[in-house]
Amino acid sequence: MSANSTLKTEAIVVRRVNYRESDVIVTLITEKYGRLDATARGGRKSSRRFDAGISPYIIYEASLAKSPKTGYLQLSELSTKRIFENILHDYSRISLSAVATEIIRDFAPPSREESHSYHVLAAFLESVSNAKNPAGALLRLIMEILDFEGYFPVMEKCGRCGTEIISGTFSPSVSGMLCHRCSDSAAFDYWDHNMFLQITAGGDETEQFNMSLKMVRTLVSYCNNVLSKPIKSADLLR
């Protein structure tokens, strides 16, 4: 990318950090270029160039250019394409969305050109905004990201003895499921595999929320192990 060229792409804000008096350092998941980190000069003051205050849970059209002085990306404009207002008025949906954006951000390396992360996150925002079981939407996102990044856990059989799994525990020691006979002290919570299959296939029932949230917490713990760092926003989950 030359210093004078401009990137235009759909984007979702997954992190913003205030910098100096009025600037903002922004991390975007973009449709065309994957994860991009950029500086929004005057981002805290200019509502004309940056719609909705550079906020998460919004699909934007972003314009970026490389600074001829520093070589770093600068975000010059954000225009709103879609606001997911249902998320913004519900604590549960906000907390689940915070976990989703952190997982997407932490798994995506900067400047890897791919569209998968963007489309998974955009589909999640659409789903969690209206779902009867919003935790199920996060469960599906986590599994899609783990699959894409090459960390999909062993789910269909016990990671030790090979027995087919209906219910059991989830253990980082085998990167997947353990039957009750093989379960160890490092294993996480009880796992309803039949419900997991229903939810990941698109099931959306209100009564599945509590078990979905339990499975989300288990998979977040697995992500912590994979990333060697905690998903901090998981503390918000209730």
N, C-alpha and C positions, 0 to 999 in steps of 0.2 A: 504493500500500500504506500503510495507516494504522499508527501507532505501536503499536497494540494487536493488530493482526492477526498470525496465524502462518502461515508457509508450510510445507507438508509436501510432500515430493517425493522420489523416488528420486534418488540422487546418487553420484558417484564423485569421490574426492579426487584432484586433479591437482597440487596444491602445498600444502605446509604450512611455515610459518616460525614458529619459536619467538619469543615476544614477552613482554617483562617476565619476571617470576619464574615464572609458571605458565600464561600464556595462549598461544594459538596463532592465527596468522592463516592462514586456510584459503581455498583456491580450489577450488570445486566445479563440476563439469559436471553439470547437473541435467536430469531428464526434462521438467520443466514450464517452467523459467525460463531455460534456457541456462546461461551461466557466471555464477556468483555468488561474490563475495568477502565473507568474513565473519570475525568474531572469535569464537573459542571460549574463553570465560572459564573459567579453570581446566582448560583442555584437556589439560595434561600431567599432571594429578593425578586427574581424575575418570574412572575406568573404568566407573562406574555410568551416567554420561550419554553417554560416548563409547566405544563398543565398539571393541576391537582397536586402541586408541591412535591414532585418526584416521589410518588407513593407506591407501596407494594399493592398487589392484588388488582392491578390495572394492566390492560394490554395497551401499549403505546406504539406509535410510529416514532422511531428514534433517528436522529441525524447526528453522526459523529465524524470527526476529522482528526488527523494526526497533527499535533502541534509542530510547526517547523523549528521551534526553539528547543523543545525538550524531547520531541519524538514520542511523547505520550499521547494517548487518545484524549480528546476533549469532546464532551457531550454538548452539542450546540442547541438542540431542540428536542422536546418531547411533546407529541400531540396525542391526546387520548383517543383510543379506538373503542375500548370497552371497559366499563367499571363494574366490578362484581359487588354491588351494594349489599347484597344479602350477607356477604362475609363480614362487612364492616359493622354490622349491627348485631352480631352474635358472637359471644366470647368463645364458645366451643369451636366455631368455624375459624375464628381468627387464630386461635392457638394451634389448630391442626394445620392451617395454612402457613403459619410461622415455621413449623417443623418441616413442612414440604419444601419451602423455599431454602431453608438451611441445608437440607439434604441434597437438593439439586445443586446448590452452590458449591458445597464441599466436595461432591463427587466430580464436578466438571472442572477440568484443568483450564486455565486461562488460554484463550485464543485457539482452542481446538475447533476447527470449523465443522460443525454438525448441527442438525436441526432437531434431533431426537429429544434432547433435554427440554427445549422450548415447547415442543408439541405435547410432551408428557405433562409439563407444568400448566400449560394453557388448558388442556383437557381436565386436569385436576381442579383448577379454579372454576371451570364450568360445572363440574360434577359436585364439588363440595358446596357450591353456592346454593344448590337446591335439593341436595340429597336428604332422604329420610335418615340415612345412616352416614353422616359425613366422615366418620372414622374409617368406614370402608373405602372411601375415596383415597384417603392417605395410605391405607394398606396396599391398594393397587399401585399407587405411585411408587412406593418403596420397592415393591417387587419388580416393577418395570425398570427402575434405575439400577437395581442390583443385577438384573439380567443383562442390561445394556453394558454395564461396566465389567461384567465377567465375574460377579460374586454371587450368582444365584445359588441359594442354599439347597441342600438335599432335602426334598420335601416328601417324596413318595414312599420312602422306605427308611428304616433305621440306619443311621450312619455307622453303626457298629456291627450289628448282626444281619442286616439286610432284610429284616421282616417288614412286610407292608404296614404302613402307618395309617391308623384311623384316628387315634388320639395318642398323645405322649407329651414329651417336653422338647424344648429347643435348646441346643447346646452349641456354643461357639467352638468347642473342642473338636467337633466333627463338621462344623459349618452347616448345620442343619438339624434334622429331627433325630430323636432317640425314642425308642419304645420304652414302656414303663420298666421293663426288666433291665434295660441297659442304662437308664437315666443316672446321671451322676450329680455331684454337689455343685458343679459349675453350670448345670442346666437351668434355663429360665422357666417361665410359667407353663402350666398345663396348656395344651394346644388342642383345640377342636378342629381337626383337619377337614372334616366334612363341611363345616361352616366356612373355613378358609377357602375351600374350593368354590363354594357358592358365591362368596363375596368377590373373589378375584375374577369370577366369570361375569360379574356385573350385578350380583344380587344387591338389593337396596331395601332392607326392611328395618324399621325402627327398633325392633327387639334384638337386632344383631349388634347394636351400638356398643354395649358394654364388653362383649367378647371381642369385637373388632378393636376396641381401644386397648384391651389387654394384649392382643396380638401385635398391635402397633408398637406398644412399649417394648415387647420382646424383640421385634425387628430393629427398633432404634438401638437397643443394646448391642445387637449384632453389627449394626452400622458403626457404632462406637469402636468396636473391635477392629473392623475393617479399616476405618479411617485413622485409628490410633489417636482419637480425640473425641470428646463428647459432643453430641448434638445438644447444645445448651438450651434451645427453645423447648426441648422436651419437658423441661421443668414446668412449663405452662399447662401441660395436659392434665385434664381432670376427668 
